[in-house]
């Protein structure tokens, strides 16, 4: 995944909901989304995140759509490289592609295939915290 994005490309609304195509509620989502495992050396299902799909043109930030083992959308994750973060970066318009956002997690990641540099994961959960176990294993 290339780090072609710049801080100016990030526009988000925490807790916001974008107009949903019903087809993103169930895996696999429509084109141009692709399974992340088909783009980089990662497993098809990542514990804690689910089966991830992304529009390759949106890399490295995403959004990455996370599905449980039943193929239901449970989260949307943005991966923001620390090198792209600036004091004037605007993170107040983060959108989920479908459903409502129950809660948000922000987690540091030192890097992994696809986004090798240190970054943060901003996870918009469509399910309550006690239902995150749907992607735990």
C-alpha positions as CSV (number, residue, x, y, z in Angstrom):
1,X,0.0,0.0,0.0
2,X,1.5,3.2,-1.1
3,X,1.8,6.3,1.2
4,X,0.6,8.6,-1.5
5,X,-2.0,10.5,0.6
6,X,-1.3,13.8,2.2
7,X,-2.8,15.3,5.3
8,X,-5.0,17.5,3.1
9,X,-6.8,14.4,1.8
10,X,-8.2,13.5,5.2
11,X,-11.7,14.8,5.9
12,X,-13.7,13.0,8.6
13,X,-16.8,13.2,11.0
14,X,-16.5,11.2,14.1
15,X,-19.9,9.5,14.7
16,X,-21.1,10.6,11.3
17,X,-22.8,8.3,8.9
18,X,-22.4,8.4,5.2
19,X,-25.1,7.5,2.8
20,X,-25.0,3.7,2.8
21,X,-25.1,1.4,-0.1
22,X,-26.9,-1.7,1.2
23,X,-24.2,-3.8,-0.5
24,X,-21.5,-2.7,1.9
25,X,-23.4,-4.2,4.9
26,X,-22.4,-7.7,3.7
27,X,-19.1,-9.0,2.5
28,X,-17.7,-8.7,0.0
29,X,-18.4,-5.1,-0.7
30,X,-18.8,-4.0,-4.3
31,X,-15.9,-2.8,-6.6
32,X,-13.6,-1.0,-6.3
33,X,-13.1,-2.6,-2.9
34,X,-10.7,-5.5,-2.7
35,X,-9.8,-7.9,0.1
36,X,-6.7,-6.5,1.9
37,X,-5.3,-10.0,1.9
38,X,-5.2,-9.9,-1.9
39,X,-3.2,-6.7,-1.8
40,X,-0.6,-7.4,0.9
41,X,0.8,-10.3,2.9
42,X,-1.9,-10.4,5.6
43,X,-4.3,-13.1,6.6
44,X,-7.9,-13.1,5.3
45,X,-9.2,-12.5,8.8
46,X,-7.3,-10.4,11.3
47,X,-8.3,-11.0,14.9
48,X,-9.6,-7.8,16.4
49,X,-10.4,-6.2,13.0
50,X,-12.1,-8.9,11.0
51,X,-11.9,-9.5,7.2
52,X,-10.8,-6.3,5.7
53,X,-11.7,-4.7,2.4
54,X,-10.4,-1.4,1.0
55,X,-10.6,0.7,-2.2
56,X,-6.9,0.6,-3.2
57,X,-7.1,4.2,-4.4
58,X,-7.8,5.3,-0.8
59,X,-4.6,3.9,0.6
60,X,-2.9,4.3,3.0
61,X,-5.7,5.9,5.1
62,X,-8.7,3.8,3.9
63,X,-11.4,3.4,5.1
64,X,-11.0,-0.3,5.6
65,X,-14.3,-2.1,6.0
66,X,-14.1,-4.9,8.7
67,X,-16.5,-7.8,8.5
68,X,-17.2,-10.6,11.0
69,X,-17.0,-14.3,10.1
70,X,-20.7,-14.2,9.0
71,X,-19.8,-11.4,6.5
72,X,-21.5,-8.6,8.4
73,X,-20.0,-5.1,8.6
74,X,-18.8,-4.5,12.2
75,X,-16.3,-1.7,11.8
76,X,-14.6,0.9,9.6
77,X,-10.9,1.6,10.2
78,X,-8.8,4.5,9.1
79,X,-5.0,4.0,9.2
80,X,-3.3,7.4,9.5
81,X,0.5,7.4,9.2
82,X,2.1,9.5,11.9
83,X,4.3,11.1,9.2
84,X,1.2,12.6,7.6
85,X,-0.1,14.1,10.8
86,X,0.3,17.8,11.3
87,X,-0.8,20.3,13.9
88,X,-3.4,21.7,11.4
89,X,-4.7,18.2,10.4
90,X,-8.5,18.0,10.5
91,X,-10.0,14.8,11.9
92,X,-13.5,16.0,12.6
93,X,-15.3,14.6,9.7
94,X,-14.7,10.8,9.9
95,X,-17.5,8.8,8.3
96,X,-18.7,5.2,8.5
97,X,-20.0,4.0,5.1
98,X,-23.1,2.3,6.6
99,X,-25.0,1.9,9.8
100,X,-24.5,4.0,12.9
101,X,-21.3,4.4,15.0
102,X,-21.6,2.9,18.5
103,X,-18.1,3.9,19.7
104,X,-14.6,4.8,18.5
105,X,-11.2,3.3,19.4
106,X,-7.9,5.0,18.5
107,X,-4.9,2.6,18.7
108,X,-1.2,3.2,17.9
109,X,0.4,0.6,15.5
110,X,4.1,0.4,14.9
111,X,3.6,-0.8,11.4
112,X,2.5,-3.9,9.5
113,X,2.4,-5.2,5.9
114,X,0.7,-2.5,3.8
115,X,1.3,0.4,6.2
116,X,4.9,-0.3,7.3
117,X,5.4,3.0,9.1
118,X,4.1,3.9,12.5
119,X,0.4,5.0,12.3
120,X,-2.8,5.1,14.3
121,X,-5.9,3.0,13.7
122,X,-9.1,4.9,14.1
123,X,-11.8,2.3,14.4
124,X,-15.5,3.3,14.1
125,X,-17.5,0.4,15.6
126,X,-21.0,-0.4,14.3
127,X,-21.5,-2.8,17.1
128,X,-21.5,-2.3,20.9
129,X,-18.2,-2.9,22.7
130,X,-19.5,-6.2,24.1
131,X,-20.1,-7.4,20.5
132,X,-16.5,-6.8,19.4
133,X,-15.9,-10.4,20.2
134,X,-17.4,-11.2,16.8
135,X,-14.0,-10.4,15.3
136,X,-11.8,-11.4,18.3
137,X,-10.8,-14.8,16.8
